Amino acid sequence: AVPGSTVELGCSARGDPAPQVQWHKEHGDLPWGRHEVDREHTLRLYAVTPADAGAYVCTAQSQLGTAAATTFLHV
């Protein structure tokens, strides 16, 4: 990603019952005041900086179990 740009990281999780979906950064916190997660579980990071680079994990959890996927952001 280019510094200062907006990045969208998608996460597709379905099930019955519908899973709870959460995003976190593997080593650190999501950028305070510069991120949001929409209804489709897409994580948006605004005005990215080199400090935002790293692994981001999407975790889906329901009564049936837990699944996780990791994506890497390079700034």
BAKOL-240112 format. One record per atom (N, C-alpha, C): residue number from 1; residue in one letter; x negated, y negated, z negated. Coordinates in pm, whole numbers, plus 50000, padded with zeros to 5 digits. Last residue first. Layout:
N
(r NUM; a; (X; Y; Z))
...
END
This chain:
75
(r 75; v; (49648; 50162; 49641))
(r 75; v; (49665; 50018; 49670))
(r 75; v; (49532; 49962; 49714))
(r 74; h; (49816; 50461; 49654))
(r 74; h; (49686; 50398; 49674))
(r 74; h; (49711; 50253; 49712))
(r 73; l; (49997; 50692; 49469))
(r 73; l; (49999; 50559; 49528))
(r 73; l; (49856; 50505; 49534))
(r 72; f; (50125; 51017; 49495))
(r 72; f; (50010; 50932; 49464))
(r 72; f; (50019; 50801; 49540))
(r 71; t; (50374; 51207; 49324))
(r 71; t; (50328; 51140; 49444))
(r 71; t; (50216; 51045; 49402))
(r 70; t; (50522; 51505; 49202))
(r 70; t; (50424; 51399; 49185))
(r 70; t; (50388; 51340; 49320))
(r 69; a; (50812; 51639; 49050))
(r 69; a; (50733; 51618; 49171))
(r 69; a; (50643; 51497; 49148))
(r 68; a; (50984; 51887; 48855))
(r 68; a; (50908; 51763; 48867))
(r 68; a; (50832; 51760; 48998))
(r 67; a; (51265; 52018; 48682))
(r 67; a; (51178; 52021; 48800))
(r 67; a; (51108; 51886; 48808))
(r 66; t; (51426; 52218; 48437))
(r 66; t; (51355; 52096; 48471))
(r 66; t; (51270; 52119; 48595))
(r 65; g; (51756; 52359; 48370))
(r 65; g; (51611; 52354; 48370))
(r 65; g; (51556; 52220; 48412))
(r 64; l; (52026; 52355; 48332))
(r 64; l; (51970; 52471; 48402))
(r 64; l; (51818; 52471; 48406))
(r 63; q; (52094; 52116; 48226))
(r 63; q; (52109; 52233; 48140))
(r 63; q; (52043; 52356; 48201))
(r 62; s; (51831; 51918; 48377))
(r 62; s; (51971; 51950; 48350))
(r 62; s; (51974; 52069; 48255))
(r 61; q; (51609; 51680; 48515))
(r 61; q; (51638; 51775; 48408))
(r 61; q; (51789; 51792; 48393))
(r 60; a; (51341; 51576; 48709))
(r 60; a; (51485; 51600; 48708))
(r 60; a; (51514; 51709; 48604))
(r 59; t; (51091; 51337; 48740))
(r 59; t; (51134; 51456; 48667))
(r 59; t; (51286; 51463; 48667))
(r 58; c; (50828; 51215; 48922))
(r 58; c; (50974; 51215; 48915))
(r 58; c; (51014; 51347; 48849))
(r 57; v; (50533; 51040; 48868))
(r 57; v; (50603; 51168; 48854))
(r 57; v; (50753; 51143; 48840))
(r 56; y; (50251; 50908; 49026))
(r 56; y; (50384; 50882; 48974))
(r 56; y; (50463; 51012; 48978))
(r 55; a; (49910; 50830; 49003))
(r 55; a; (50010; 50935; 49023))
(r 55; a; (50140; 50896; 48954))
(r 54; g; (49783; 50518; 49142))
(r 54; g; (49778; 50638; 49058))
(r 54; g; (49891; 50733; 49091))
(r 53; a; (49790; 50161; 49121))
(r 53; a; (49751; 50285; 49190))
(r 53; a; (49749; 50401; 49092))
(r 52; d; (49824; 49932; 48979))
(r 52; d; (49943; 50018; 48996))
(r 52; d; (49909; 50150; 49065))
(r 51; a; (49592; 49790; 48999))
(r 51; a; (49618; 49858; 48871))
(r 51; a; (49738; 49952; 48880))
(r 50; p; (49615; 49660; 49246))
(r 50; p; (49530; 49779; 49237))
(r 50; p; (49552; 49857; 49106))
(r 49; t; (49970; 49584; 49257))
(r 49; t; (49831; 49545; 49238))
(r 49; t; (49746; 49673; 49236))
(r 48; v; (50283; 49495; 49411))
(r 48; v; (50186; 49593; 49361))
(r 48; v; (50045; 49535; 49355))
(r 47; a; (50541; 49365; 49410))
(r 47; a; (50415; 49292; 49399))
(r 47; a; (50305; 49383; 49344))
(r 46; y; (50740; 49629; 49270))
(r 46; y; (50728; 49499; 49335))
(r 46; y; (50591; 49438; 49310))
(r 45; l; (50853; 49947; 49330))
(r 45; l; (50749; 49872; 49261))
(r 45; l; (50727; 49743; 49338))
(r 44; r; (51125; 50155; 49294))
(r 44; r; (51070; 50042; 49367))
(r 44; r; (50971; 49970; 49277))
(r 43; l; (51229; 50482; 49322))
(r 43; l; (51153; 50390; 49239))
(r 43; l; (51097; 50281; 49328))
(r 42; t; (51542; 50622; 49374))
(r 42; t; (51424; 50565; 49439))
(r 42; t; (51359; 50466; 49343))
(r 41; h; (51780; 50734; 49290))
(r 41; h; (51658; 50771; 49218))
(r 41; h; (51531; 50722; 49286))
(r 40; e; (52004; 50626; 49390))
(r 40; e; (51952; 50742; 49462))
(r 40; e; (51819; 50788; 49404))
(r 39; r; (52040; 50401; 49234))
(r 39; r; (52131; 50514; 49214))
(r 39; r; (52085; 50641; 49284))
(r 38; d; (51695; 50290; 49162))
(r 38; d; (51833; 50275; 49209))
(r 38; d; (51915; 50403; 49188))
(r 37; v; (51478; 50144; 48938))
(r 37; v; (51518; 50273; 48994))
(r 37; v; (51665; 50259; 49035))
(r 36; e; (51212; 49902; 48944))
(r 36; e; (51351; 49939; 48922))
(r 36; e; (51375; 50075; 48986))
(r 35; h; (50950; 49678; 48831))
(r 35; h; (51000; 49804; 48887))
(r 35; h; (51149; 49820; 48861))
(r 34; r; (50834; 49472; 48692))
(r 34; r; (50812; 49478; 48837))
(r 34; r; (50856; 49611; 48896))
(r 33; g; (50850; 49477; 48417))
(r 33; g; (50914; 49366; 48486))
(r 33; g; (50899; 49370; 48637))
(r 32; w; (50559; 49668; 48396))
(r 32; w; (50663; 49599; 48320))
(r 32; w; (50717; 49481; 48400))
(r 31; p; (50495; 49946; 48585))
(r 31; p; (50466; 49804; 48572))
(r 31; p; (50582; 49726; 48510))
(r 30; l; (50493; 50235; 48372))
(r 30; l; (50543; 50169; 48492))
(r 30; l; (50522; 50019; 48475))
(r 29; d; (50183; 50314; 48202))
(r 29; d; (50324; 50278; 48205))
(r 29; d; (50363; 50226; 48342))
(r 28; g; (49957; 50599; 48217))
(r 28; g; (49993; 50460; 48195))
(r 28; g; (50143; 50440; 48204))
(r 27; h; (49927; 50835; 48416))
(r 27; h; (49831; 50780; 48318))
(r 27; h; (49861; 50632; 48301))
(r 26; e; (50167; 50883; 48560))
(r 26; e; (50097; 50991; 48492))
(r 26; e; (49999; 50941; 48386))
(r 25; k; (50461; 50701; 48514))
(r 25; k; (50327; 50701; 48572))
(r 25; k; (50245; 50800; 48491))
(r 24; h; (50791; 50831; 48571))
(r 24; h; (50686; 50777; 48485))
(r 24; h; (50553; 50782; 48560))
(r 23; w; (51145; 50855; 48609))
(r 23; w; (51013; 50831; 48668))
(r 23; w; (50917; 50790; 48558))
(r 22; q; (51415; 51086; 48585))
(r 22; q; (51330; 50982; 48526))
(r 22; q; (51199; 50975; 48601))
(r 21; v; (51745; 51201; 48604))
(r 21; v; (51619; 51179; 48674))
(r 21; v; (51544; 51065; 48608))
(r 20; q; (51956; 51462; 48516))
(r 20; q; (51906; 51331; 48475))
(r 20; q; (51769; 51315; 48540))
(r 19; p; (52156; 51642; 48760))
(r 19; p; (52042; 51626; 48669))
(r 19; p; (52018; 51480; 48631))
(r 18; a; (52494; 51742; 48753))
(r 18; a; (52394; 51652; 48811))
(r 18; a; (52280; 51632; 48712))
(r 17; p; (52554; 52096; 48681))
(r 17; p; (52576; 51952; 48664))
(r 17; p; (52462; 51868; 48723))
(r 16; d; (52454; 52091; 48991))
(r 16; d; (52583; 52089; 48923))
(r 16; d; (52565; 52166; 48792))
(r 15; g; (52230; 51882; 49185))
(r 15; g; (52267; 52000; 49109))
(r 15; g; (52404; 51983; 49048))
(r 14; r; (51938; 51719; 49313))
(r 14; r; (52081; 51746; 49313))
(r 14; r; (52107; 51869; 49229))
(r 13; a; (51707; 51475; 49392))
(r 13; a; (51740; 51579; 49294))
(r 13; a; (51891; 51595; 49291))
(r 12; s; (51449; 51312; 49541))
(r 12; s; (51578; 51374; 49570))
(r 12; s; (51601; 51489; 49472))
(r 11; c; (51292; 51015; 49539))
(r 11; c; (51303; 51138; 49460))
(r 11; c; (51442; 51194; 49483))
(r 10; g; (51056; 50781; 49682))
(r 10; g; (51183; 50853; 49678))
(r 10; g; (51176; 50979; 49593))
(r 9; l; (50929; 50471; 49629))
(r 9; l; (50896; 50613; 49611))
(r 9; l; (51027; 50688; 49593))
(r 8; e; (50835; 50177; 49785))
(r 8; e; (50949; 50261; 49748))
(r 8; e; (50903; 50406; 49743))
(r 7; v; (50676; 49869; 49717))
(r 7; v; (50662; 50010; 49750))
(r 7; v; (50786; 50085; 49702))
(r 6; t; (50597; 49549; 49834))
(r 6; t; (50692; 49631; 49761))
(r 6; t; (50678; 49775; 49811))
(r 5; s; (50271; 49382; 49807))
(r 5; s; (50387; 49436; 49878))
(r 5; s; (50480; 49510; 49782))
(r 4; g; (50045; 49311; 49670))
(r 4; g; (50151; 49211; 49682))
(r 4; g; (50277; 49262; 49749))
(r 3; p; (49821; 49512; 49861))
(r 3; p; (49848; 49435; 49739))
(r 3; p; (49951; 49325; 49764))
(r 2; v; (49964; 49771; 50053))
(r 2; v; (49893; 49643; 50057))
(r 2; v; (49923; 49567; 49927))
(r 1; a; (49915; 50119; 50000))
(r 1; a; (50000; 50000; 50000))
(r 1; a; (49911; 49876; 50000))
END
